[in-house]
Amino acid sequence: MYAAPPLPAPAGTPLHTARLLLRPYQPSDTDSFFQLIDADRARLRPSFPAREAATPTVTAATQVLTQFRHDWAAGRLYVLGIWHQETRQYLGDISLKPNWTSPVTAEIGYYLAAEAEGYGYAREALAAAVAFGFDTLHAARLLIRCQATNPRSCAVAEAAGFQPLPAKPRPWPLRAFGTSGILYYSLRRPA
C-alpha cells in the first residue's frame, strides 16, 4: 500500500534536454502512443506486460492515457512521453512511481521505439527523470528494474550512475522456476 503524496501534484511542465521534450501525455497523443506499442508489442511485452496488455486498441490507449492523467494528479505515477524536440517524433516514455513512505523511493521505467534505440535518447531522458525524481518529487532514492536479457537498458542505468543491487533470493515456492531474470539498480540522492 502506498502512502499519500506529501506534496501537491507537480505541474505538468515539460522537461527539456539537449534533444528531447518530456511531458505528460495529452489526448492528442493517443495515436502515436498506440502505434509505438502496437508496432513493438513482442519486444515490450517482457518488460512492460501490463502496459502492452492494457493497450490492445486505440480506444484502450485513450483510456490508458486518461488513467495516466488521473495517476499524475493523485501522485501514484508520473508518466512522461518522450519526443524529439526538432522533429517532434514520438520516441517512447519514462515513468516514475513513488512509494511516498519515508524515505521516499521512486521506481523508474522507460522504453523507446525500436528505431529510436542506439542514439542516446534513453540516457538523455533518464537524466531528466533523475532530476525530476530528486528535485521535484524529493525522492531519497531511485530504483530501476531491468531484464537481464536487456543489456542496453542495464547500460543506460549504469551510465546514469545507478549501482546494481545484490540479487534478492526468490521466495521458496518460486525457486523451482529458476531465477527471476530481473536486475535491480539504485541511485541515492546526492548529499
C-alpha positions in Angstrom: 0.0 0.0 0.0 1.2 3.4 -0.9 1.1 6.4 1.4 -0.5 9.7 0.1 1.9 12.1 -1.5 3.1 14.7 0.9 3.0 17.5 -1.7 0.6 18.7 -4.4 0.9 17.1 -7.8 3.7 18.7 -9.7 2.8 20.8 -12.7 2.9 19.1 -16.0 5.6 21.5 -17.2 7.6 19.9 -19.9 11.2 18.8 -19.3 13.7 19.8 -21.9 17.0 18.2 -22.6 19.5 18.9 -25.4 17.4 17.0 -27.9 14.3 15.8 -26.2 11.0 17.1 -24.8 9.5 15.0 -22.0 5.9 15.9 -20.9 2.7 14.3 -19.6 0.6 12.8 -22.3 -2.3 14.7 -23.9 -5.4 13.3 -25.5 -3.9 14.2 -28.9 -1.0 11.7 -28.3 -3.2 8.7 -28.4 -2.4 7.6 -32.0 1.3 7.9 -31.5 1.2 6.1 -28.2 -0.8 3.3 -29.6 1.2 2.9 -32.8 4.5 2.6 -30.9 3.1 -0.1 -28.6 1.4 -1.9 -31.4 4.5 -2.0 -33.6 6.7 -3.2 -30.7 4.4 -5.5 -28.7 6.6 -8.6 -28.8 9.7 -6.5 -27.8 7.9 -4.6 -25.0 5.9 -7.4 -23.5 8.6 -9.0 -21.3 9.4 -5.7 -19.5 6.0 -3.9 -19.8 3.4 -6.7 -19.8 0.7 -4.6 -18.1 1.2 -1.6 -20.5 1.2 -3.8 -23.5 -1.9 -5.8 -22.4 -3.8 -2.6 -21.5 -3.4 -1.2 -25.0 -4.9 -3.6 -27.5 -6.8 -0.9 -29.4 -6.7 2.8 -30.0 -9.8 3.1 -27.7 -8.0 1.3 -24.9 -4.9 3.6 -25.5 -7.2 6.6 -24.9 -8.2 5.0 -21.6 -4.6 4.4 -20.6 -3.7 8.0 -21.3 -6.7 9.2 -19.2 -5.6 6.9 -16.4 -2.0 8.4 -16.6 -3.5 11.9 -16.1 -5.5 10.7 -13.1 -2.4 8.9 -11.6 -0.4 12.1 -12.1 -3.0 14.2 -10.2 -3.2 11.6 -7.4 0.6 11.2 -7.1 0.5 7.5 -7.9 2.5 7.5 -11.2 4.2 10.2 -13.2 4.4 9.2 -16.9 6.2 11.4 -19.4 6.1 10.8 -23.1 9.4 11.4 -24.9 9.5 13.4 -28.1 12.4 14.6 -30.3 12.4 18.4 -30.0 13.4 19.1 -33.5 11.4 16.5 -35.4 8.5 16.2 -32.9 8.7 12.4 -33.4 7.3 10.4 -30.5 10.1 8.1 -29.2 8.8 6.4 -26.1 8.1 7.1 -22.5 9.6 7.2 -19.0 7.7 7.0 -15.7 8.4 7.4 -12.0 6.3 5.5 -9.4 6.9 6.9 -5.9 6.1 4.9 -2.7 5.6 8.1 -0.5 6.9 6.4 2.6 9.9 7.8 4.3 12.5 7.8 2.8 10.7 8.3 -0.5 11.8 5.9 -3.2 10.6 6.2 -6.8 10.9 3.4 -9.4 11.7 4.5 -12.9 10.7 2.6 -16.0 11.4 3.5 -19.6 11.2 2.3 -23.1 11.9 3.6 -26.6 10.6 2.6 -30.0 13.0 0.1 -31.7 14.1 2.6 -34.3 14.9 5.2 -31.6 17.4 2.9 -29.8 21.1 3.5 -30.1 21.1 7.3 -30.3 21.5 8.0 -26.5 17.9 9.1 -26.1 17.2 6.8 -23.2 20.3 8.2 -21.3 19.2 11.7 -22.0 15.6 11.0 -20.9 16.8 9.2 -17.8 19.0 12.1 -16.7 15.9 14.4 -16.9 13.8 11.8 -15.0 16.5 11.6 -12.3 16.4 15.4 -11.8 12.6 15.3 -11.7 12.7 12.5 -9.1 15.2 14.2 -6.8 14.3 17.9 -7.3 10.6 17.7 -7.8 9.4 14.6 -6.0 12.1 14.9 -3.3 12.9 11.2 -3.5 15.8 9.9 -1.4 16.4 7.0 -3.8 15.6 6.0 -7.3 15.3 2.4 -8.5 15.3 0.7 -11.9 14.4 -2.9 -12.7 15.9 -4.3 -15.9 15.5 -7.6 -17.6 18.8 -9.4 -17.5 18.3 -10.2 -21.2 18.2 -6.4 -22.0 21.8 -5.3 -21.7 21.0 -1.9 -23.3 18.6 -1.0 -20.5 21.2 -2.1 -17.9 23.9 0.1 -19.6 21.5 3.1 -19.6 21.0 2.7 -15.8 24.7 2.3 -15.2 25.7 5.2 -17.4 23.4 7.4 -15.2 25.2 6.4 -12.1 22.8 3.7 -10.9 24.5 0.9 -8.9 23.5 -2.7 -9.2 21.9 -4.1 -6.1 22.6 -7.7 -4.9 20.2 -10.3 -6.2 17.3 -11.0 -3.9 16.6 -14.6 -3.2 13.2 -15.7 -4.6 10.5 -16.9 -2.2 10.8 -20.6 -1.7 7.7 -21.5 -3.7 9.1 -19.7 -6.8 12.7 -21.1 -6.5 11.6 -24.2 -8.6 11.0 -21.8 -11.5 14.6 -20.6 -11.6 15.9 -17.1 -11.3 13.6 -14.1 -11.9 15.9 -12.7 -14.6 15.4 -9.2 -13.2 18.3 -6.9 -12.2 17.9 -4.1 -9.8 19.7 -0.7 -9.8 19.7 2.1 -7.2 20.7 5.7 -7.1 20.7 7.7 -3.9 20.1 11.5 -3.8 23.5 13.2 -3.8 24.5 14.5 -0.4 
